[in-house]
Amino acid sequence: MKKLSALCLLSLALTGCVNPGKASVQPEQLEGHRFVLENVDGAAVTPGAVAPEIRFGEKLAVSGVMCNRFSGEGKLSEGELKVKEMTMTRKLCADAQRNELDQAITTMLRQGAQVDLTEDQLTLATAEKTLMFKRVE
């Protein structure tokens, strides 16, 4: 019985140390920062004339550019970022990767993406795609 009690207490103690899987990013950690896209699903992104980026303003205003410029009001809940009503310019870019990035960021932000911020690295991820950004000031 003592061994069982000790095992239960140890299990409870270790459970408290485990991250429940939800990112603990708070809006204040994103607001006022600009992040440049470095890679998509592990593949490097070529910056081009205008680097693909995402910015966060006051009250989690989200804006940026992949090929087209986008903006909207973000909502962060349990580690998930959503921008339900997003506006975007509508031009066709000569670079196929940029056109794909437009589609990816639109889908991710409208449907919701898990957010992780580790030092200067921002990650937006869904089951289908992972975008990794680096903070620049």
N, C-alpha and C positions, 0 to 999 in steps of 0.2 A: 504494500500500500504506500509506503514511504517513497519507493522508487517511482511509482505512478504519479504521486503528487509532485515530486521533484521534476519529473519529465513534463508534466502539464505546466508548471510554473516556467520552466525553461522555454517551452513552446510559446507561451504568452509573451515572454520577454523578447524573444526573437521576432515575433510577429510585429511588435511595436516598432522594430527597427527597419522593417521592409517598407519601401515606397509602394503605396497602393496602386500605382500605375497611372495616376493622374498627375499631370504636370502642375507645379505650384507657381507658375508664372502669374504675376499680378499685372494689371494694366499699367501701374506706375513704372514697372520695369521696362516697358516697351515705349511709353509715351516720350516723345522728343528725340527718338532715335531713328536712324536710317541704316538699313541693312542691304548689302549688295549680294545678289545671287552668285554662289560659287559653283554648286553642282546640283544636278538632278539625278536622283537614283544612283548616286555615286559617280556619275560621268561629269567631267568638268564642263563649265559653260564658258564660251568665248564672249568676252565683254562687248566687243563691237564699238561703234561710235558712242552709243549710250548704254551704260551698264544696266542690266535688269536689276530692279531694286524694289523694296517695300519700305514705306515710312509710316510712323505712328505719331499722330498728333494728339492734342488735348481731347479728352473724353473718348479716347481710342478711335480717333479719325484715322482711317487706313487709306493710304494712297501709294501709288508707285507706277512703274512702267516695266513691261516685258518687251513687247513690240508696241502695243497701245498703252495709253495712260489709263489708269483706273483709280476709283476712289469710292468711299462709302464709310458708313459708321459701323465699327466693329463691336462685337460683344464677346467677352471672354467668360466662359463658364466651365468650371471643372476641367481646366486645361485645354478647352476647345475654343478656337476662334472662329466666329461666323460673321460674315458681312452679307446680310440678306439682300439689301437693296444697294447694288453696286452699279456705278456708271462707268462706261468705258468708251474710249474713242473707237472708231471702226475703220482702220486702214489695214491694208494687206501689206505685210512686210516681205521683202525679197528673201529673207532668211527663214527657211522652213522651221528651224528650231524655235525662233522667236514666236512664230504663229502658234506652235504647239504649246509654248509657255503661256501665251495668252489664254488658251483654252484650259490649261492645267490650273493656273491661279484662279481663274473665274470659277471653275468647278469646286476647287478646294475651299475657297472662301465662302461661297454660297451654301455649300453642303456642310461645311465645318471641317477644320483641320486641327489635329493635336499640335500643341505648341510646346516647344522646349527651348529654354534659353540657358546656355551654359557659357559663362563668361561673355565672350563676344560672338558666340555662334548661336544663331537662331535656326531652329528646324521646324518646318511645317510639314506634317505628314498625314496621309490617309492610307488606307489599305492598298491603294493603287500606286501612289506616288509620294516621294520624299524630296522636298526642296530644302537645301542648306544655304544659309546666308551668313555673311560676316558683317559685324557692326562696323560702320565707318562714320566718322564725324566730320 
